[in-house]
Amino acid sequence: MTAAIATSWTSDDIGDLTGRTVLITGANSGLGLESAKALTAHGADVIMAGRDPAKLAAAAEQVGGEPTLVRMDLADLASVRAAASEVVANTDRLDVLLNNAGVMATPYATTVDGFEQQIGTNHLGHFALTGLLLPLLHHDGARVVNVSSGAHRMGDIDPDDLHFERRRYSSWPAYGQSKLANLLFTAELDRRARAAGWDLIAVAAHPGYAATNLQTSGPWYARNPIGKGLSKAMNLVLAQSAAEGAWPQLYAASADDVAGNDYFGPGGRQEMRGHPARVGRRAAAQDEALAARLWEVSEAQTGVVYDWS
């Protein structure tokens, strides 16, 4: 294992990123917006991807500089393909793909393509996007950062029943499944890149408990005035800020000592808040056979086959 991270690291410690290009999904709010601000402030050329052009434009005003805006809905593979084609046509290379966007603990719903919403958005959409952008990541120093969650410990994954056609659906275990998928995808992407002789590395991060709109827009209990109020109160009292929650993924995206398949989260108690640190993951997230099977199913369901030639 590489050296431990200094416990005082913040986004102010990001080095000079002039000349580097970073694409961030879900960049119009929360962790994605804070990541866009921090990376732009340190010289990166940032591509902000999100579903709503108006919200993207408003977010870009907060970011400053001249970010590129790309409309993309991860819950619609046609939208993912269109966005990826736009990026490939207008970008020479990507130094970092920050797969940040996601939904959390939503009531049962399906994506445009008929996938269960959480696995479809959080994993399959990003799996497809990464494969479609792979040609831009074939160079020294490229990295993919997948944003997972401590909730990966609460969900089991069945690659042959990702959409709960045979299992009973429950929102939090389904969220846990999608976040476990993020870690399995990270491990298998990193392994396959090495096997192909690429310098691309894949790493993961999680924000701990950060005050974002996920707590007030996803779970069923936040879909009424009382529940939404309680969620906002908990964010104020218990959570760290979105800017602090973005530190682990910013470290993963920018630090020099990051290694393939690293996993970063807050270094404080129960990984809920604090400065970035390397953190552990459950045994299922390290299951190579499970990761390989998930990869096969993901290629089959998205129609995106990774070309390592």
N, C-alpha and C positions, 0 to 999 in steps of 0.2 A: 504493500500500500504506500502511496506517496505521502509526503509530509503533511501533518495536520495544518489546518487553516488557522491563521491568527484570529483570535476571538473578536478582534475589534474591526474586522473588515466590513465596510459599507460600500454603497454604490459610488461614493466619492473616491474610492481606491481603484476604480476602473482605469486602466491605462489608456493611452492614445489609440483610438480606433480609426483614425483617418485612413480612408481608402478601403475600409471594410464595409460590406453590405450585409444587412441583417433583415430577414423577413420575420415579422411577428404576427401570429394569428390572434384574433380577439384583441386587437390593439386599440380599440376605441374606449376601453374602460378598464378599471381594476389593475391587475398585475400587468396586463399587456400594455396599457397606457403608461404606467410607471416605468416599465422596461423601455418603452420607446423614448420617454423623456431622458432617462439616464444614458442610454446608448447614443442618442443624438447629441447630448451635452458633451460626450467624450469623442465626438468626431465621426461616428458611424453614419453611413447612408442607410436610412431605415425605410423599409417597405411595410406599411401598415395595412393589414388585411382584416376585413370585418364584413358583417352582413348588411349593414345599413349605411349607405353613402353619406347621408346627412350627419349621422353620429360620427362617422370617420372624419368628416371635414371639421366638425367641431372639436374633435380630439386633436386633430393636427394643429389647430390653433394653439392648443396648450403645449404641444411638443416643441413647436418652433422649428426653425430651419426650413427645409424643403422636403419633407417626407413624401414618398410615393404612396398613393392610396389605391388599393385593389379591393373591389367588391368580391366577397367569397362567402358562401354559406356552406359550412362543413356538413350540414345535414342534407346536402343535395350534391351528388357526385357530378352532375352536369356542371354545376356552379364551380366545383373544385377544379374540374378539367379546364373550364374556361379561364379561371383565374390563373392556373398554372401555365396555360398557353400564353397568356398575357405577360406573365413574369419572364418566361423563357424568351419570348420575342424581344423584350426590352431590357434584359439584364445579362451581362457577360458572365457573372459568377455570383454565387452566394457564399459568404463566409460562415454565416450562422443561420440556420432555420430554427426559430423558436416556436415550437408547437405549444402554444399557451392556452388557446381558447378551450372552453368547455362548459358543460351544464352539470348541475348537481342535484341529485335526489329528486328528480322530477317525477310526477305521476306518469303512468304508462302512456307512451305515445310512440309513434313511428316517424322515421324520416321520410323524405320524398321517395327514397329507394326501398322503403319497407323495413328498414333496420330498426330495432329498438333504439329509442332516441339517444340514450346515454352512450351505449357502445358505438352507435353509428356516428355520433358527433365527436366524442372524446377520443376514440381509437380509429375507427375505419376511415373517417374523413381525413385525419392526419396521416394515416398509413398511405392513403391514396395520394395526398398532396406530396408527401416526401418522395414517393416513387416517381411521380411526374416531374419533380424538380431535381431528381438525382443527377442529371447531366451538369447542373450548375454547381454541384458539390464535389465534383471530381478534381480536387486539387489539394495541395498541401495546406493543412491547418483548418480545413472545413469541419464543421461540427453541427450535429442535430441535437437540440435540447428538447426533451419531452417533459411536460409538466404533469407530475403524478400527484399523489396525496397520501397522507398517513392513512386515509380510508382504504387504501389498497389491502389493508390487513382485515377488513370486514367482509370482503366478497370473495367467493370462489368463482372460478371461471371454467366454463365448459365450451371449448372451441366448436363443438358440434351442436351447441344449443345457445349460441350467443344472444338470441333474441327472445328467450323465454317462451319458446313454443311448447316445450315439455315441462319446464319448471314453473312454479308459481312466481309471479313477478312481485318484487318488493323494492321500493325505490332506493333505499340505502344499500342493500346488497348489490343491486344493479349498478349503482355508482361505484361501489368497491370493485366490482368486476371490471368496469371500464378503466379504473385507475391501476389495477393489477395488470391489465392489458398494456397500459402505457409502459410499465416496467419490463414486461416480457418483450414488447416491441423494441425497446431500447437495447436490451441484451442481444436479441437476435440480429438487429440491424448492425450493431457494433461487430458481432461475430462474422456476419456475412461480408461486411466491408473489409475486415482484415483478411478473410479467406480469399477475397478477390484481389488483394494487394493494394487496396485503396488506403489513402491517408485519412479519410473521413473517420471521425469518432462520433459515437452516439452516447449521450449522457442524460441523466434525469435529475429533476429537482422537485421539491414541494415547498409550499409557502408557510406551512404550519397553519395557525389560525390568524388569518388576515382579514381585515374589514373590506369586503368587496360586495358587489351586488349579487353574488351567488347565494349568499345566506338569505336574501330577501326576495329573490326571484325564482328559485328552484323548488325547494322543499314544499310539501303540501301545507305544512303548518304556517308558512309565511304567506299563504294566499288568502288571508283574511286580515282585516285591520289590526286585530289583537296580536295575531302571530307575527305579522310584519313589524309591529311596534316592538314586540319582545326581541325579535331578531336584531333590530336596529340598536336596541338598548344593550344587548350582549356584545355587539360589535364595538360599541363605545366603551364598555367597561372591561371586556376580556381580551379583545383582539388587538394585535399590533396593526399598524397602518398598512395600507396596500403598498406603499413605497418600501416599507421594511419587509413585507411579505415577498416582494420581488427580489430581495437580495440573493437568495439561493440560486434562482434561475439566472440572474445577472452574473453571479460568480461562475456558474456553469458555462455561460455564453462567452465569457471574456478572460477568465484567469489563465495564467500560463501553465499552472501545474495540474490542470484537469486531465484525467486519463479516461480512456474508453470505458463505458459502463459504470462510471462514477455515479453516485446518487447523493445529492445535497439537500439539506433542509436546515431549519433553525436549530442552533446548538443549545437552546435553553431547555428547561424542564419539559419532558414529554414531547420534544420537538415542536412545541406550539409557538414559540417566539424566540427571537434572538438572532445573533450573527450567524452566517453560514458555517456549516460543518458537514463533513461526510457522515451520512447516517445509514442505518441498516435497513434491511427489507426482509419480509417473510420468506420462508423456504420456497413457497410456490413461485415467487418472483424470480427464483434462481434455477427453476426447473428447465433444463435445456430442451428436453423432449416436448414439454408443454409449449415452450416458446416457438419451437419449430412447427408444431401443429397449428398454433395460432397464426403463424405466418402463412402457411399453406391456405388456411381457410380465408384469411384476409385477402390474399391475392385472388382467390376464386370469387369471393363475394364482391370485391370492388372492381375486378377486371383489370387491375393495375399490377403488372408483372415487372419486377425490378430488373433492369438491364445493367449488368456489371461489366459488360464488354468495353 
